């Protein structure tokens, strides 16, 4: 991680033009990175993370890991827009599962550095107030003081990329 990579995450304010988010009841967007519906017919939870290093992304990933371990009959996908190496470094820096449990096999971390998946699912660039609103910054502070989740070095990605969560049934239809 360099000062330049950290600084560039603040200036990466463009990305692919997002489509409209898929509506509940519609077919989910499918790509080579995220083929839907799944061959085994299991439902899917898809979580698009903010940049690797973001405390909100870390908290979301912790919650996703816990959910995946409790629900082995559901596929869980965490989508990162940081580079493959930055995503791997971030993932390796996270605390292990409670009781040293192995990471759930039904949880996959997918890299979408070009943010094509984000755009297909309607996730674009956030506003200034979304990223730097006093309420957001206070919540960020609370994550640090109450849960020990602080900002980590950002090797790549954009601090302006929005996140999102979707549930898709085993037939590839958006349910939430």
N, C-alpha and C positions, 0 to 999 in steps of 0.2 A: 504494500500500500504506500502510495506516495502522496504528498501534499497536492500534487497536480490531479491525481485521480479523485481525491476527496473533493477538491474544488470543482472538478468537471461535473460531478454529480449534481451540483447546484445549477449548472448552466445547460444541462441537457433537457431542454424544454420543448422539444419537438419529437414527434413519433409518427407512426402510420395513422392515417385518418380512421378513427374508430367507426364501426358500423353501429347500428342500433343494438342495444343488448337484446339477446334472444328472449322472447316473451314466454311466460309460463304456458305450457301446452304446445309449444313449437319444437321442431327438431333442433337439437343442439348442433352448433358448428363442429364439423369434424375435419381434422387435418392429419398429416402423417405424424406429427408430434403428439396428437391426442385424438386417436381414432375412436369414434363413437358410432353406434353403440358398441359396448364391449362384447367380445366373442362369448364370454361366459354368462352374459345376461344379468350380471350383478349391477346394482345401482352405484352411482359415483357421486362423490363430493369433490368439487373442483375449487381450489382456492388460489387466486392470483395475488401474489405477495407484492408488497412495496419493495424497495431496493434491499439487497442483502446488506445488513448493517443496521437497518431500521429497527428500533425496538418494537414497533407495532408488528412488523413482519416476524420477528422472533417470537413474540407472544402468540401470534396466530399459528406459527408452526408448532409451538409447544402444545397448543390446544388441539391442533390437527393430529399430532402424534398420539396424544391421549385418546382422542376419539377413534382413531384407527385401531389402537390396541383393544378398545372396548367393543368394536364392531368389525370383526374379521370378515363378515360377508358383504362388506361395502368396500369399493375401491376409493382411495383418497389420492388426489393429485395436488401437489403444491407446485405452482408455476412461478419461476423466477425469471426476471428479465436481466439479471446480471450475467456476466460472462460465465462460461463453464468453470473456469478456474476460480473466479471470485465466489461463485455459488458453492463450489466444493470447499473452499477455505472457510466460508461462513458456516456451512453445515458442520464441518469438523470442529469449529470453535464453540458450538452450542453445547450446553450441559447435556449429559446423557439422560436417558429415560430414568424415572424413579426406580429404585431398587436394582439399578444396572440392567434392566430388562433390555433385550435387543430391540432395535427399531422395528416396528411392525412391517411385515412383508407386503401388506396391502396399501402401503404409503409409498408413492413414487414422487421424486423431485424432478421436475421437467424444466429444462432451460429453454427460454424463448427470448434470446438476446435481441433479436430484431423486433420484438413485441408484436409479431403478426397474430399470435393467439389472443393477446390482450385486445388488439383492435377488432378481431372477429367477434369477441365477446362484448364489445361496446365499451371497453375501458381505455380512456384516453388520458390526457394530461390534466392534473388538478389545478385549481386556482390558487392564487397567492394565499387567500384566506383559508383554504382547505389545509394547506401545508403549515402556515405560520400563524394560525388563529390562536389567541391566548388560551382558549379552552383546550385545543389540541396540545399546546406546549405544556399546559398544566397536567394533562393526562400522561404525557410523556414523562414528566417529572415524577408522577405517582408510580408509573411502571418501574422507574429506577429505585425510588425510595422504598416502595412496598414489596416489590418482587425481584429487585436486583437486576432488572433488565435495562441496561443502558445502551446508548448508541455504540455500535462497533465500527471499526474502520470500513469505509465504503470503497471497494476496489473498482467497481463499475456499476452502471445503472443510473437511473434518474430518480431523484428525490421527488419529482413531480408526477411520476406515474401513479395512477389510481389503482387501488386494489379492488377485489370483489370476490364473492362466493356464490356458487351455484350448486344445485342438486339436480342430477340427471338420472332418470330411471334406466333400467336395463335394456330398454328399447331405444334409448337415445333421445328421449323427450325431456325437455326442461320442466322440472316440477317445482323448483324454488330458486 
